């Protein structure tokens, strides 16, 4: 589900069974080519993937 209904099947996405923000974010990083992550502190995800980390506290 998305905010205004069901996401079109043309995107071939599967909803994760976890409510863990950390696990969902890490899965997004693993499955993407590039990722931008906005945080309010330390980034705890460590993957060998291109990640741009923008910390609002810096």
Protein Blocks (a to p, Z undefined) as FASTA:
>chain_A
ZZkbccdfklopacdfbfbfklmmmmmmmmpmbdcdddebddfbdcdbddddddfkZZ
